[in-house]
Amino acid sequence: MVLDCPFNSESYASGLMGAPERGARSGLMVLRRSIAGTDLHDGVGPWPYLWIGGGEDVRALHEDFRHLVTITAVTQPGYVPHGSMGNPTLLKQHFVYDPQRPDVPMSRRTRLRLSRCEERAEFRPVTQMTCRLQMADIHARLLARRGLAGSYVDFPRAHFETIARLESGVFFEVRDAQGIGAMACGVLFGDMLQILHMASTDDGLRWNASYLLMAGLQRQARELGVRLLTGGMPDSGTDGLRLFKQRWANHSEPVYLLRIVNDARAYRALCAERAPDTRYFPAYRAREGVASEAAPTQMCA
């Protein structure tokens, strides 16, 4: 599963910020980044997570990438580190819909909104490349509405292009007579449908297209016999988003952050020069919000 995870592929990593670098022995993928004002580099795992098979993979992040000052990596939902190797810390909970578990009863308002959506629109998979790439435009419009353009969740168009080209890449839309109301994209692998991005159009917001999107994704999970994973709460998430995501989940799984220091001397020197905020890792990147950029971020509002 480690090497089969699509986020571990060079084709996927090429659409993210940083230079993809694969561990010579482990095969794990890390994105190498320059540290401003120095000739040093550090590494971050692919977004939204790096699949870790166990302690040997954590050790490999030390051994394969000794030339990188630090490695910051979010682990896959459900993986619980054993011991202190990699200096792990609990990052957040990942929302999951598991068809094998009882559904969460819908509220009267949710049923009403969903019923109205079903009367006017249709949920369906998207296969044509040009239609898939509309996801990038809808996501960009979402960021503009939320004032998040240029933030850590502002992914380049190349990111959506790489998802669209993946064999495991999947896209879905909710469409009425006027056009697209909402879209989602992700990957289907192993026993899971991992959603990477969800967003509504301006028009879809007015008629709650995201309700039909989530109901359709749940139906896909039941038909395929897989778990539906919809990410954790982004740092910029609102209480409304939290309630929305909880409404469509019947389980949660922990996500951990690995905070690996491969060059302790260089790390101390960088921290001394940058007046770090110790709430972030690596601390010398605190003002860049690095701790946030690796976190799963799905938004529908």
Secondary structure, DSSP 8 states (H G I E B T S, - for coil): -TTTSGGGSHHHHTTSSSEEEE-TTT--EEEEEE-TTSS-EEEE--SS-B---SHHHHHHHHHTTTTSSEEEEEB-TT----SSTT--EEEEEEEEE-TTS------HHHHHHHHHHHHHEEEEEE--HHHHTHHHHHHHHHHHHHT-TTSTT---HHHHHHHHHSTTEEEEEEEETTEEEEEEEEEEETTEEEEEEEEE-HHHHHTTHHHHHHHHHHHHHHHHT-EEE-----TT--HHHHHHHHHT-SEEEEEEEEEEES-HHHHHHHHHHH---TTSSSGGGGGGTHHHHTS------
